[in-house]
Amino acid sequence: MYNNYNLAVKLWVKAAVIRAIKTFAQTAVATIATIGTTILLDVDWKLVVSTATLAGILSILTSVAGLPEVKNEMLLKQYNDNNDHENNN
């Protein structure tokens, strides 16, 4: 049971961080596009970084509600463990 808990925590952290990074990047791109400038030096980078950081933080907080990919990976591991146990008997 303890090993499954550790695995679930590791999977959750990995999935939540990946989601937060993707959210950060997508928000940064959207913010730059919304500013509507074609010159890279004219971008308000403080606005882009602060908006994207807030989106990343909100993504982590939203992940607390649950991540379906973690549940799927845990079910797959449980299935594989059961099959390994049956094959060894």
C-alpha positions as CSV (number, residue, x, y, z in Angstrom):
1,M,0.0,0.0,0.0
2,Y,2.8,2.4,0.9
3,N,4.5,1.8,-2.4
4,N,1.3,2.6,-4.3
5,Y,1.0,5.8,-2.4
6,N,4.5,6.9,-3.2
7,L,4.0,6.0,-6.8
8,A,0.7,8.0,-6.9
9,V,2.5,11.0,-5.4
10,K,5.4,10.8,-7.9
11,L,3.0,10.4,-10.8
12,W,0.8,13.3,-9.6
13,V,3.8,15.7,-9.2
14,K,5.2,14.7,-12.6
15,A,1.8,15.2,-14.3
16,A,1.0,18.5,-12.5
17,V,4.4,20.0,-13.3
18,I,4.1,19.0,-17.0
19,R,0.6,20.6,-17.1
20,A,1.9,23.7,-15.4
21,I,4.8,24.1,-17.8
22,K,2.5,23.6,-20.8
23,T,0.0,26.1,-19.4
24,F,2.8,28.6,-18.7
25,A,4.0,28.3,-22.3
26,Q,0.6,28.5,-23.9
27,T,-0.3,31.5,-21.8
28,A,2.9,33.3,-22.7
29,V,2.3,32.7,-26.4
30,A,-1.3,33.9,-26.1
31,T,-0.3,37.0,-24.1
32,I,2.4,37.9,-26.7
33,A,-0.2,37.4,-29.5
34,T,-2.8,39.5,-27.6
35,I,-0.4,42.4,-27.2
36,G,-0.4,42.5,-31.0
37,T,3.2,43.6,-31.5
38,T,5.4,42.3,-34.3
39,I,8.6,43.6,-32.8
40,L,10.1,41.4,-30.1
41,L,11.6,44.3,-28.2
42,D,8.2,46.0,-27.8
43,V,6.7,43.1,-25.8
44,D,6.0,43.9,-22.2
45,W,7.9,40.9,-20.8
46,K,7.0,41.7,-17.2
47,L,3.3,41.3,-18.2
48,V,4.0,38.1,-20.2
49,V,5.9,36.4,-17.4
50,S,3.6,37.5,-14.6
51,T,0.5,36.4,-16.5
52,A,2.0,33.1,-17.5
53,T,3.3,32.5,-14.0
54,L,-0.1,33.0,-12.5
55,A,-1.6,30.6,-15.1
56,G,1.0,28.0,-14.1
57,I,0.2,28.4,-10.4
58,L,-3.5,28.1,-11.1
59,S,-2.8,25.0,-13.1
60,I,-1.1,23.4,-10.1
61,L,-4.0,24.4,-7.8
62,T,-6.5,23.0,-10.3
63,S,-4.5,19.7,-10.4
64,V,-5.2,19.2,-6.7
65,A,-8.7,18.3,-7.8
66,G,-7.3,15.3,-9.6
67,L,-5.4,14.4,-12.7
68,P,-7.0,11.7,-14.9
69,E,-3.6,10.6,-16.3
70,V,-2.4,9.7,-12.8
71,K,-5.5,7.6,-12.2
72,N,-5.0,5.9,-15.6
73,E,-1.4,5.1,-14.9
74,M,-2.2,3.7,-11.4
75,L,-4.9,1.5,-12.9
76,L,-2.4,0.3,-15.5
77,K,0.2,-0.5,-12.9
78,Q,-2.3,-2.3,-10.7
79,Y,-3.4,-4.4,-13.8
80,N,0.2,-5.2,-14.7
81,D,1.0,-6.1,-11.1
82,N,-2.0,-8.5,-10.9
83,N,-1.0,-10.1,-14.2
84,D,2.6,-10.5,-13.0
85,H,1.4,-12.1,-9.8
86,E,-0.9,-14.5,-11.7
87,N,1.8,-15.5,-14.1
88,N,4.2,-16.2,-11.3
89,N,1.8,-18.6,-9.6
